[in-house]
Amino acid sequence: MEATRITATELARNLSDVLNRVRYKGESFKVMRNGEVFAELGPSHGTRKNFTVADFRRIFGDMKVPEGMGADIEEARKALGGLPHIQWPSS
C-alpha cells in the first residue's frame, strides 16, 4: 500500500484520525510542506495492525479443514456457554 500524501496543515487538523488510521489500519502518510515531502508517518515495527477477514483468507485460504472439526468447535462453544460476537474489520 502506497503512503497517502497529506499536508502539515491537514495533519494538524486531523491528527487523531490520522494516528488511528496508522494504528488500526496500518496506513502510512507522507507529510508535505510547500509541495515537498519532509516527514513520513507510519506504523512502528512493533505495532500490529488489525487482522482482517482478507488477511485470514490470504493466509489460510488453501488450508484443508480436518473432518469433524466443525462438530468439535460447536461442542466446545456449547461447553463454554457461548462466546461474545466479534466484529471483524472489513478489508
C-alpha distance (Angstrom), angle and dihedral (degrees) to the residues before:
residue distance angle dihedral
M1 . . .
E2 3.78 . .
A3 3.80 118.9 .
T4 3.79 117.4 -101.3
R5 3.80 114.4 -120.6
I6 3.80 113.5 -129.2
T7 3.79 132.0 171.7
A8 3.78 120.9 -119.4
T9 3.81 88.1 -114.8
E10 3.83 92.1 53.6
L11 3.80 89.3 48.1
A12 3.81 91.7 51.5
R13 3.81 92.1 48.8
N14 3.81 94.6 44.9
L15 3.79 103.2 30.3
S16 3.80 96.3 131.8
D17 3.82 92.8 49.0
V18 3.81 92.8 45.7
L19 3.81 92.1 49.4
N20 3.81 90.5 48.8
R21 3.81 90.4 51.3
V22 3.81 89.6 50.8
R23 3.81 93.5 46.9
Y24 3.79 102.0 39.5
K25 3.81 103.6 27.1
G26 3.80 99.9 30.6
E27 3.82 91.9 -125.1
S28 3.81 123.1 160.3
F29 3.80 129.0 -147.6
K30 3.80 135.4 -159.1
V31 3.80 109.8 -148.9
M32 3.80 114.9 -144.0
R33 3.77 134.1 -162.7
N34 3.80 122.7 -179.4
G35 3.80 89.8 -4.1
E36 3.82 93.4 -56.9
V37 3.80 127.9 108.7
F38 3.79 108.2 -123.4
A39 3.81 103.0 162.4
E40 3.78 141.6 21.9
L41 3.78 126.4 -147.2
G42 3.79 123.0 -165.1
P43 3.79 144.9 129.6
S44 3.77 116.8 -55.1
H45 3.78 116.3 -119.6
G46 3.81 91.1 -104.6
T47 3.81 94.5 50.9
R48 3.76 116.4 100.6
K49 3.79 119.6 -152.6
N50 3.79 122.7 -142.2
F51 3.77 114.2 -77.3
T52 3.81 107.6 -122.8
V53 3.79 132.5 -161.0
A54 3.82 87.8 -107.5
D55 3.83 89.1 55.6
F56 3.79 89.6 50.4
R57 3.81 92.3 49.6
R58 3.81 91.9 47.6
I59 3.81 92.4 51.8
F60 3.79 101.6 34.7
G61 3.82 102.9 22.3
D62 3.80 96.5 109.1
M63 3.79 95.6 39.5
K64 3.79 115.8 119.6
V65 3.81 115.1 -132.9
P66 3.82 113.3 -131.7
E67 3.80 114.3 -115.0
G68 3.80 111.7 -94.7
M69 3.80 94.8 19.0
G70 3.81 93.1 116.8
A71 3.80 91.5 54.5
D72 3.82 90.3 48.2
I73 3.81 90.9 52.4
E74 3.82 92.4 49.3
E75 3.80 90.6 48.8
A76 3.81 90.4 51.5
R77 3.82 91.5 48.8
K78 3.80 91.4 52.6
A79 3.80 90.9 47.7
L80 3.82 90.4 52.4
G81 3.80 92.3 49.4
G82 3.78 94.1 -116.8
L83 3.76 132.6 -52.1
P84 3.81 129.8 -112.5
H85 3.78 117.0 -97.5
I86 3.81 111.5 -102.1
Q87 3.80 118.1 -154.3
W88 3.81 107.8 -144.2
P89 3.80 115.0 -150.7
S90 3.78 113.7 -113.2
S91 3.77 120.0 -119.1
